[in-house]
Amino acid sequence: MNNSQGYPARFYQVEEGKEVRCLLCPHNCQLTPGALGRCRTRKNIAGKLNSLNYGEVSSISLDPIEKKPLYHFHPEARTLSVGTWGCNLSCGFCQNWRISQDSPQVRELSPQEVVELCQNRGVEILAFTYSEPLIWYEFVSETAELAQAEKIATVLVSNGFVNPEPLAELIPKISACNIDLKSFRDEFYRKFCQGELAPVKKNLEYIAASSTHLEVTNLLISGKNTSQSEIEELVKFLADLEPEIPLHISRYHPAYKFREPATDIEDLLRAYALAKEHLSYVYLGNVPGNDKSNTSCPNCGSQVIIREGFSAHNYLQKNRCPECRHVIAGIFN
C-alpha cells in the first residue's frame, strides 16, 4: 500500500470551498485543501478527508498484558502490540513522544497481515497501543473486526479523546480498554495536553456502561495533578461509574518537554490511600519493587495475583478468591 495520497477517512463533513471538517475527535479540525489536522494523520486532499497513517506501523512487539497496563484481563497472557504515529493530544510529558509527536520509521502492514501475525505466533490478544490508536481509526476498526472474527481479543490503550459516534461504532469490536485519564482538571488538559477533560469523562461513562472491560490509568506529576481535592474527585467519579474499575496510579518520570523531577513517592502513596477508600482495585505503576501492584481480594484481603515486574502469578480459582470465594472483577479465563 502507498499512503502518499492517504486512505479514505471516515467521520467528516464537506463544507464550502472544498473545506472539510474532521469529526473524529473533539478538536473538529476545519481543513482547507492540503491542510493537516492537529493529529498530523488526517489531511484534506482535494476536498476529501484522508488518513495518512493507515497500515503504517511504527512499533510492534510481543508484550505481557500487564504492560498495557491491564491487570484484570487475562493475567499472564501475551499480546501482539502494534502502534502507529501521531496523536490528537500534545502532552508535554509524553513518554512515547518519538512516535506521537515526531515522524518515526514505519513498516506497512494490512489488517489481514496483523491478524495473521497473531495466529502465526499463537497470540490470542491484539493490542492497539504506543501512540494514540483512535487517530488510526480506520485501520484499527478494520483490523479489530477481522480479529474478532478469528476469536482474537482486542485491546485499546487510549487517551479517550474521541467523538461519541466513532467511539460507539468501535467499542463493540474492542474487548478491553485502558483509558489514560490525564487529570481531573480541564485547565490541566488545556495547558499541558492541548485537549479537554469533558469528552474523556463522557467516554469513560460510555465505556463503563458497555460490555468492554475497562481499566483507567492516571499519571501523577507532583504539583500539577496531585492535590487531595483533585484525587478525591477523580476516584469518586470512577466509583460512581463502577467501584470495581481498576485504577492504575502511575509515576511520572521526566520526558519530552517536562524536566520536573519524578513524582514524589509520598504523593503516590497519598493518592493510593485516597483511591482505596472508594475503589476496590488500585495499583501503583512505575514504582519497581512495590507491593501495590498485587491484586488483593476486597472482601478478605488475601493476595490473589502477585506481580513481579510484568510477570504475574495468578492464584484465583475460577475468578474467585481461594480463601473466601469472593468473585474478583475482571476476565481471567
N, C-alpha and C positions, 0 to 999 in steps of 0.2 A: 504494500500500500504506500501511497505517497501523499503526505499531508501538506504539500506546498500550497494547495488550494483548499485544504481543510476537508472536513467531513460534515455533511448536513446536520446542523444543530437543531434542537427542539426548544420549545418554550421561548418564543419571541413573537413580537408583532411588528409588522411593517408600518412605517409612518411616512410622512411627506418627504419628497426628495430623496428617495431610496434610503432614508434613515431607518434603522431598526432599533427596537427596544428589547434588550435581553430580559427575560422574565424567569431566569433560572434561580437567581438569588435576590435577596432584598436590596442590593445595590441598584437593580433595574437599570443597568447602564444603557444610555441612549447613544447610539453609534452612527456616525456618518460613514459613508463608504470608505473602506480602508482602515477604519479605526478599530482598536482593540478594547475589550472590556478590561475592568480593573484586575481580573484574574489573569490576564495576558493569554488566555487559552481560547477565547471566543472573539471572532472577527467578522465585521461586516464586509462581505465580498460581493460587490455588485448588487447590493440591496437584499442580500440573504445572509443569515447568520450561520457561520461555520465553526466547527470545533477544530482547533489546531493540534490537539494532543490525542486525538482518537488513536488507540493502538500503540501510543508511544510510552514505553515502559522505561522509567529511569532507574528503578530499583526492583529487584526480585530476589527472594530468599526463602529458605525453609526456616520457619521460626516456631518456637513453642507458643501456644495460645496465650500463656501467661504474659508474654512480652507485649501484647496489644495495648493495654492490659485487659484481659478478661479472666476473672478468677472463678466465675460461676457458670462457665460454658465449656463443657468437655475438658476438664483439667488434664494436663499431661499430653494433650493432643498436639500433633504437628500441624502447622498451617503453611500453605504456599502464600506468601505475602507479595503483593505487587503494588507498585505506585507509579505515578506519572510525575509531571512537573506543574508548577503554578499553584496559586491559591487565591481565594477571594477575600482573605484577610491578609493583613501585613503586620503581624505581631513582631514587635521589636526584639522579643526574647525567643524567637522561633528556634527550636532545636534542629530542625531539618531545613534550614534556610537555603542551603545549597541547591535543593531541588524545588523548594516552594517559591523562592524569590529570585533564583538565578536560572541559568539555561544549561542544564546538565546534558551529558551524552545520553542517548536513548537507544533502545532496540525496539524493533517493531514486531508486535505480536497481534494476532487476531483473537477474538473471543474464543473461537474453537481451539486455537493453539494453547491458550491459557488453561482451558478445561482439560485438554489432553496432557498437559504437564502435570496437573494434579493426578490424573489417572495413572500416568507412567511412573510417578513417584509414590503411589499408594497413599496419597494425602486426601483426606475427606473434608477438609475445611479450606476455603479460599478467602483470603483477607485482602480488602482494598484499603491501603494504609500509606504510611510515609508522608506523601504530600496529601492535599485535600482531595478525596475521591469524588466529592459532589460536583467539582468543576470538570470531572472526567465522565460526566453523566451518561452520555450515550454509550460509551464503551462499558462502563460499569453495569448499566441496565441490561445490555445485550449479553454480557458475559455471565451475569448473575442468573439470567433466565436459562441459559444453557447449562450452567452448573446445577441449578435446581432440578432440571430435567434428568440430570445424571446422579441425583441424590448426593450432591456435594453441598455442604453447608457454606453459607456466605457470611462474611463479617465486614462491617463498615466501621472504620475508625475515622471520625469526622469532627469538624468544628460545629456541625449542626446549623450552619448559616445558609439556609436554602428556603425557597418559597414553598408554600403549602402544597400546591398542585404537583410539582415534581416529586416532593417527598412522599406524598400519598401514593403515587404510582410506583415508586421504587421500593418502599418498605415491605410490601408483601413478598418481594424477591430476596429479602435480607433476613438471615437467621438471627444475627446478633449485632448490636451496635455498642461501641464505646464513644460517647459524646464528650468532647473536651469543653467543659464549661469554664471559660477563662476567668470569670469574676461574676459577682452578683451586683455589679455597679455598671450602669450604662456609660458613665464617664470613663471607666477603665477601658471598655470596649472601644469607645471613640478615640481616646487619647493614645492607647498603646497597640490597638489592633485594627483601627480604621473600620470598625463594624458597629453593631448594635446588639444589645442584650435581648430585647423583647422577642425578636424572631426565634432566637435559640430557646428561650423559655417555652414559647408556644410549641416548638417542635419536640421538646422533651415531653411535654404533656401529651402530644400526639403519639409519640413512640411508646411511652409508658402505657397508653391505653390499647396498644396494638398487641399482636401475638409475638412480636420480635423481642428477643431478650435484650435488656438494656442495662448497661453499666455506665458510670459517669466518672470522668477524671477532672480534678481541679488542681492546676499547678499553682502553688503558692509562692509569692515573691514578697519577702519581708518589707513592710511599709507601703506596699502597693495594694494588696488584696487580702491582708491578714487580720483586719480588725475583728474584734469579737462580734460586733453587730452584723458585719457582712457575713461571717461564717454562720452565725445563727440563722440569718435569713435564708441563706443558701440551703442549709441542711433541713430547715423546716419546709421549704419549698419542695425538696425531694421527698421528705417524709409524707407530705400531703398527697403527693402523687402515688407513692408506694414505699413504705418504710423498709422494705426488703431490697430496694435498689442498691447494689453495691457501689460505694463511693471510694475512689482512689485519690487520696490526697498525696500529691506528688511534689517532690522537692525540686525547685528551680536551681540550675547552675548557669553561670554566665555563658551567653551565646548570642551570636549575631550582633545586634546593636546595644545589648544590655551588658554592662560591666559591673553591676551591683554584685556584692558577694552572694554566695549560695544562701538559700533560705535558712534562717536561724532554726536550729532543731527545736528550741522551745516554742517557736511559732507553730511548727508542725505538730508537736505534742499537744499544744493547747487546742488547735483545730481538731485534732483527732478526738480528744476528750469531749469537746462540744458536739461533734458529729455522732459519737456513740450514745449520746443522750437521746437521740431521735431516730437513728438508723441502726438496723440490725447488723449490717456488714460494712465495716470501714477499714481501709488499708492505708498504710504509708508506703509510698514508692520513691525510688531513687535514694534510698537510705540503706545501704548494704549492711547486713548483719542484724537488722532489727527484727523483733518477733511479731511486729504488727502487720506482717504480710501473710500471716497464717489465718485460716478460717476457723472461727470458734462457733460452737453451737450457741445461738442466742438464748436457748432455754436452760441448758445446764453448764455452759461454759467450756465444755470439752473441746480440745483442738481436733478438728475433723479433717482438715487439709493442712499439711505442714509444707512450707515452701522454703527452698534454699536456692537463692538466685532465681533462675527461671525454671527450675525443676520443682515438681510437686509430688507429694506423697498423699494419696487420697485414701482415707480410712472410712469413707461413707459406705453404708450398706443400703443399696437401692435408694439413694438420695436421702437417707436417714442417718442421724447421729447414732453411732454404735452403742452409746451409753444410755440415752433416754428415748431414742426412736423419733425424735423431733425431725420433721421434714426441713431440709436445708433448701432455701430458694435457689433455683437455677436449673440448668440442664446438664446432667452429669453422666448420662448413659451413652 
